[in-house]
Amino acid sequence: MRNSDSVVEALLEAIPQLRSQLFFKTSLTALSHAMEDQVLAGIEKPLVIASFQQERFYRQEASRYQRIADISDQVYVLSAAGTSFELGSEAYETIAFDEADALTQEWHLVVIGTQYSACLICRERDAAPIVSVLPIPGAPALDQTRRFEGVWTQDQRVCHQAANLLLARIAAYRPTLAPKIKATKQRYQLLSAVSDAAQIGGGADPFTLRLVTYLQAGQYKLLKAYKAIAVKEQRERLVNAITAAIRRSLDPEELFQITVDQLGPALQVDRCIIYRCPTQRAEVTLRHEHRQPDTRSLVDVGWPIADNPLLEQIRQEHEAIVIVDTQAPPRPLQTALDALNYLVAEWHMRSWALVPLVYQQRLLGMIELHHCQDLPHNWTEEDFALVEAVATQLSVAIIQADAYAHLQELNQQLEALERTRSNLIAITGHELRTPLSTIQVCLESLATEPDMPDQLRQTMLTTALDDAERMRKLVQDFLTLSRLESGRIEWTFEALMVAECFDLALSSVQARKSDRSPCCPIEVQLPPALPMVRADGEWVVEVIVKLLDNACKFTEPSGVITISAHAAGEDMIQITIADTGRGIEPYRLEAVFDRFYQEEGALRRTTGGTGLGLAMCRQIIEGLGGRIWATSEGKDQGSQFHFTLPIAEGRATLHIRQETEELPDADTLSELERRNPYILE
Ligand code: ADP
């Protein structure tokens, strides 16, 4: 049997003057117990009708009702049918109602005696979440937060009406009780209708009413306290989750994702994004986002951080900015928002909050919250306290992560340094000891053998001097590379003619080539009217010499070396030194620029050298604003070393100057012509 009508509604309908009131669950428990205690006091034998929402609530009170039944033979107890509660007539009448009955949502207690009547007719309101802004997903509603609405009164006529309604329900569920109910009604002279409705509402004495009011007020305060605790707990839980994640990971990317994943649902925002704010960038590509399914994603979108007046303000003040309604922003933010209207419109941001990640006055990043609904969203103070607590944690985490990354980098540098040191020791051991031993043997022989033939003496001296020169060069290369790497070189930039650099380098190479180490022919290819480069001539020549030396070293005398230059784009000149020598395997093309790189290994070299030459070339060319790289088809296919240098401002060439400026005098012209026959056609 099913009865979906609410007793509360039926009572309010029967007596429209009745005002429904809000009760907390604990207030109802107190009132019910007070009414039952009044019966247990045994002053009279009243009619008692109690209706429990569920069997478990009844079970908590069963022993009380047993004692009440000892006092009165007119006790009716209703409850939803459960495992043990069923229709019955023992100490008192039990009426089990259907699961679908509206009574499962209601709480009733009616006591009617001759001296004392009271009734409590209430139904449960939908359980409201404790904290509307920060719901704990899946958390059950606390008992203290359950609320009911209905009537509590000592008005006899209302009590009679309530008793009639409940007795009618009982009769419907237990038709066999009809005669008993009839007798009950007669015995307690239950009024069938309220005659003077205007007088309704009285009944309870003012003291009792006041007590109930205090009870309710106390309950309300308690609820507020619970609410505050719940918010705090929620916040701590979230901050703890993020702190735990921070302890687990030193990867800022992972931290950002964890944070948006936690914060977004907790604040129920349409979109929560986190990003870094590097000063040198105009915009950042967004990677970390939490959003509602119907909100457009910002992932992979370029987000402006330079031309963004809101960010500008945050950079200066380090304070969060909250725009509750982007369509009616606070006056001081109006101009900033006008400039960002295109973002607001495109991404439907009705409410927009920006909370900075700051550490020691440095803006590290930003947490943004977007609400994209038709109506603006009002964030609470608690919401903001939470975001700011998270922002503080995250800022520290970023600093930690950055410090860790920096440490890793330093470690790598230290490892590289350590490798360099060991290499240096190996090279020094080999490179310095070998010539030193030779020099020592030569000098000892010269000292101990005064009768040595002149020719041998001469050979000894030449060998000692050659090896001394090798040692000097090695030490000089070490020192030069160390100066280049530490950035202690001061470049002298000037406009240079490439041809002039070629000439100087070629004469230096030729001068050093002896009969013992002949070099293959070197061809020069220079196009006419090549623009001048802006560089430090001394160092450019040094690079060309080193590249030519290598080309000679690794090319048979029957091969050929070519040195050429051409314009590479608008701003650069590219110079190439190519040979037909032993070539370089493609996978080694980059490695040859490493310090101490030598194909045969430092200690098995046949061609001499220190393995520092190309490392120095790279330092020099990059220091001059260019780039250096190698190409080769592979072993025995020859190699090409290319480097670029910036064209001198104004792209001045002699060719152009001739037309626009005063002509050089005849001596200068012939000197220039001698140096570069291509320039002056
Ligand atoms: P090294 O003093 O040993 O020549 P470099 O730094 O100048 O030191 O060169 C490093 C290594 O690069 C050389 O040992 C050689 O293996 C390779 N290399 C440099 N230039 C050439 C070239 N023109 N042809 C083939 N291999 C080259």
Residues whose N, C-alpha, C, O or C-beta is under 5 A from the ligand:
A	BS01	ADP	N550 A551 F554 R582 G583 I584 V592 Y597 Q598 E599 G608 G609 T610 G611 L612 G613 L614 A615 S639
